Amino acid sequence: MKDQLYWNKLLKGMLAVVPACAGVGLGIVAGRRMMKQTAAKEKLYAGKHLAILQLFNQWMVTKQEGKSIAEYLQKSGIRTVAIYGMSYVGERLYDELKDSGISVKYVIDKNADGIYAEVDVLGPKEDLPEVDLIIVTAVFFYDEIEKDLEKVTACRISSLEDILYEM
């Protein structure tokens, strides 16, 4: 009888350990998965921020060479534009163009409802009025954005990066 009680207690103890071990194992697997997702997200953001830094560097180089985006666009026959992306780069581009001979008709952003601007702010899937050029400032995601815009507009589309390197 004493042996039976011993084995019953041992079995109950083992049964209590099995779920605990399973929980630890699942925790480890979930933790590794989260770490991989976090690392992938950080890598994406690092690439995005590097692209922005390189864009601003090229913009500075063109400024130091005495070149102007507005003058370049005018020489290319561009009079009206829309700006896609109203984060740091989009805001600086708007500021550069607003008092030039280039008319910024509207801006486009995925977060249109949360953005204040001096011109209309439209979402990328809205009816986009005709302009000579849509300038995409979100250069890291340009290919994806260009494909999406081509579905809703016939306007010419270019990245700010391409414009800066063409100048």
HELIX and SHEET records of a PDB file:
HELIX    1   1 LYS A    2  GLN A   64  1                                  63    
HELIX    2   2 ILE A   69  LYS A   75  1                                   7    
HELIX    3   3 TYR A   88  LEU A   97  1                                  10    
HELIX    4   4 ALA A  112  GLY A  114  5                                   3    
HELIX    5   5 VAL A  139  PHE A  141  5                                   3    
HELIX    6   6 TYR A  142  VAL A  152  1                                  11    
HELIX    7   7 LEU A  160  GLU A  166  1                                   7    
SHEET    1   A 5 ASP A 120  LEU A 122  0                                        
SHEET    2   A 5 SER A 103  ILE A 108  1                                        
SHEET    3   A 5 THR A  80  TYR A  84  1                                        
SHEET    4   A 5 LEU A 133  VAL A 136  1                                        
SHEET    5   A 5 ILE A 157  SER A 159  1                                        
END                                                                             
